């Protein structure tokens, strides 16, 4: 069963990660959340109060988890694979920006 699988590398994990993001609205919510994370981090670290960094997980995970619970109808991979999932968010973001994955 995939839910109990152990991944030996990110390259092995990423196809599983993408399979958990087949719903277009879910991917779009991830994209919006990751864009917000990048914007908040850039603003907080350059011009704004660093205290804004508390908003990073709220913006990123809030959008992503809404996509999973309401559209994808699955449990976010973050709960079982937190580091690979975070990495996957940014790789999928890049793949959407470059057109490798449909927005």
Secondary structure, DSSP 8 states (H G I E B T S, - for coil): -GGG---SSHHHHHHHHHHTT-SHHHHHHHHHHHHHHHHHHHHHHHTS-GGGGGHHHHHHHHHHHHIIIIII-S--GGGT-HHHHHHHHHHHHHHHHTTSS--
